[in-house]
Amino acid sequence: MKTFDGRVIKAVASKFFVDTDEGVKVCFARKKLKSAGNIFVGDYVTVAKDRDSFVIEEVKPRSNQLIRPYVSNIDVCFIVVACEPQPDFMLVDKIIVNCLEQRITPVLVKNKCDVFNICDVLNVDLAEYKDIIKIVECSAENLMGIDALAQIAKGKTVCFAGQSAVGKSSLINAMLGSDVLQVGELAKKIKRGKNTTRRTEILSLGSDTYLVDTCGFSMLEAIDIPPENLRLYYDDFEQFRPMCKFSACTHIDEPDCAVKPHVGREIGSGRYQRYKALFDELKQRRDTKYD
């Protein structure tokens, strides 16, 4: 039986589209793989030809995996925000934590920078993130910053995440140089997006560069870490942590915390408040789990 290696680039129902050196093969999974767990888009697999069909024989070990969406082996995550819809910075912080926990490099992408008047009025301020994460300003409309995104993505697998209608699909189309993906419109009355991405799919940009389009609000509930470890994913807090009275200080209620005096200065007050909210959310989830 002939076997060859490939990568899952799309999954539809029980069919998996696997990119191999011999082209894209539509494959089914062996029953033992189905019972062992899901096959993710992004998985590297071994495929065998069985009579007139192709089957996935083996899923190779993953470097990481995301649950929302189900995608694996991601190198970089472009977290896309825009002036409309107004940014959900709680979502941004959750995605950053998720990326760091999964050893994925997060990059904050400010899209729709061609809409200067709207952005000025809505005041999309990313100052809290300037010393934490790389920020790229771009526009899928006039191609501003697209080369910078392509340079970051070169030779990597890049996942796009963020709210609906921030322009993830438009950015992918701009990077690919063609309208491969359907683009949604912003619902003007409610200032929210219509989600046009229905499934996760990997698209090739060439030179071992892959782009992953995902549905809006991806990775929203995928954080599963002890609340007391949340501080480890905030580098802007960690620089002051050694001066805390307690080595395991969570920067919430402990006395003589060295982090809290820097809130509103080196640490953004909004970011700190979101940290506290996420800490409480993780704590409540854990308490509920063991009730």
N, C-alpha and C positions, 0 to 999 in steps of 0.2 A: 504493500500500500504506500503510495507516494505521500510524503509529508513536506510541508514548507511553513515558514514563519510569516507572520503578518501582524497587523494592528487593527483592532476593531474601530471603525470610524463612524458607524451608525448602527442603531438597533431599532428594528420595527417589529413589534410583537415578538414572535419567536425566531425571527430572522436577524442574523448579524452580518453586516457588511464589513468584510475584512480586506484591508489594503495589503497586497503582497507584491513580490517582484514580478509575478505573473498577472498582475491586474487585480481589480477588486472582485472578490468572490462572495457570493451570497451563501452564508453558512448556517447550519443548525448546530446546536450544542449536544454533546453526548449527555445521556440521562444522568450520569454520575456528576457532571459539572452543574447541571440544573439543581440537583439535590444538595450540592455543596454550597451553593450561593449564587448570587447574580454575577453575570458577566458584564463588566462595565465598558462603556465607550472609553477608549484610550488604552484598554488592556492589550498587552503583547501576547499573542497566542500562537499555538501550533495547529495548523490546519491539515487535514487529510482528505484525500479524494476517495470517497466510498461509492463505487459504481458511478452513477450519474450525478451525484450530489457531493457537497463539501461539508465536512463536520469539524467542529472545534474539539481537538483532542486534549489540549492543555492550556491553562492560563498561567503565564509566567508571573513571578513575584512582582508586586507593585511597589513603587517608590512612595506612593501616597494614594489616597482615595478620598473623594468627596461624596457625601450622601445626597445632598441637594445642590446640584444635580448628581446623578450617578456617573461619575467620570473619574478616571485614574491617570497616574503618571503625568501630573501637571508640573511645569517648571515655574511659570510666572502667572500671576492673576492680575489682569487689568481691571481695577475697580472704577467703574465709570460713573461720574456724577455730571450734572448739567444745571444750568440756571432754571430750566423747566423740564421735568417737575422739580420742585424744590428739594435739595438733597436731604436724605435721611441719614444723618451722621451716625446714628445708633447702628444702622445697618452697616455703614462703612467700618465702624470700629469692630463689629462682630466679624465681618469678613477678614479684616486684618488679623485678628486673633486666630481665626480659623486657619488662615494661610500660614501664619508662623507656627501653629501647632502641627501642621501637616508639612512643614519645611517647603513651603511655596513662597516665592518672592512676590510680595504685593507691590503694585504700582498704582498710584492714584491718577486717574485720567479725567481731566476736566474738559468735557466735550461742549460743543455748540458755542465756542468762543467767538464765532462770527456774529452772534447776536449780542453785540456790545450794549446796546441800550437796555435790553431786558436784563442782562446780567448786572449792569450797574444799578438798576432799580432794585433787584432782588438781593444784591450784595452777597454773592456766593464767595464767602471768605474761607480760604483753606489754610490760613496762617497757622492754625493749631497743628497742622501736619507737616509743615515745611522742614522741620528738623527730625521727622520721624520716618518719612516715607518719600520716595521719589515721586514728584508731581510732573505730569506732562500736560500742557495746555494744547488743545487741538480742535479741529473742526472737520467733521466729515463732509461738510458742505463745500468748503473752499480748500480742503486738503492740508490746512495748516497743521503741523505737528505729526502728520501721518508718517513721514520718513523717520521721525524719532521713535515712533511706536514700532515701526518695522525693524529698526536697528536693535531695539531691546528684545524683540521677538526672534531675531535671527538664530536659527539652530535650536529653537526651543519649542515646547508645547505651551501655548498661552490660552488661558481660560478668561473669558469676559464675564464679569458679574456686576450686578447693580440693579437698580429699580427699572421697571418697564419704561420705555420711551425716553431713556437717556441717550439712546443712539448706539447701542452695542452692535446691532446688525448693520447699521450705517457705517460704523467704523470698520467693521470687517469687510464690507463691500468696498470701502475706500482703499483698504490695504490690499485687497485682491485685485482692485482695478476693474471690477465688474459687479453688476447687481445680481449676486448669487442668492442673497437672502431677502426675504420679504421684509419690508420696513413698515412699521406701524406709525400711526399719527397720535398726537397727544390729544386726549379728550379735554377740550378747552374749558368746559364748565367746571370739571372737578380737578383739573390740573394733574391728572394721573394718566398713565400710559395704558394703551391697549396692548396686551402681550401677544406678539405675533409668532414667537418662537415656541413651537409645540414639542420639540424633541431636541435632544443634545446630539450635535454632529460635529465631527472634526473635518476641517477643510485645510488643504495643503497650500502653503504659500511658496513651496519649493525650498531647496537647500535645507531639508530636514526641519522646516519650520511649519508648525501646525497651529491653527486657530480653532478655538472651541466656542461656539455660540450656545448660550444657556438661557433658560427662561428667567424672567424677572424675579427679583428677591431670592436668587440662588444663594445657598449656604446659610439661609436665615436662622435655622434651628439646629445647625450641625455641630455647635460647640458642645463638647462633652468633657469638661475638665473640672477638677475640684475648684471650688470658688477661691480657696486660699492660694491656689497657683495662678490665678488670673494676673496678678501683679507681674509675673515673670514675662508676660507678653507686652508689657508697656515699657519700652526702653527709656522713654522720657521720665518715667518714675524711677527706674532702676539706678540711674546715675546718682540719685540722692539716698537710695535705700541703705547703703552701708552706714549712714549716720543716724538711722533710726535706732531707738533704744532696744527694740526687739528685732532679732535677725529675721524672724518670720512675720514681720509687720505687714498687715494687709492694707495699711493706709486708710482704714475706715474709722475705727473707734479707739485704736491703741494710743496710749499717752506717749508724748515725746516722739511723735512721728516726724521725720525730717522731710517728708514729701509734701504734706499739706501746706506748710508755709510758702511753697513755691507755686501753689495754685493761683492762677491769675497773672503769673509772671512767666517763668519758663514753661510752666504747664498750663495749658488752656483750661479755663474754668469749665467750659462746656464739656470738654473731653473728660475732665475729672468727674463731673456729675454723671456722665454716661457710664464711666467706669463703675461708680457706686451702684447705678441701676443694674448694670450687667452682673455685678457681684451678687446683688440681692436676688436677681433672677436665677443665677446658678445655684445659690444657696437654697432658694425655695424649691427648685427642681430636685435637688438632692434630698431635702427634707421630705418632700412628697413621695419620692421614690422609695424611701425606707419607712414610711408611716405604716 
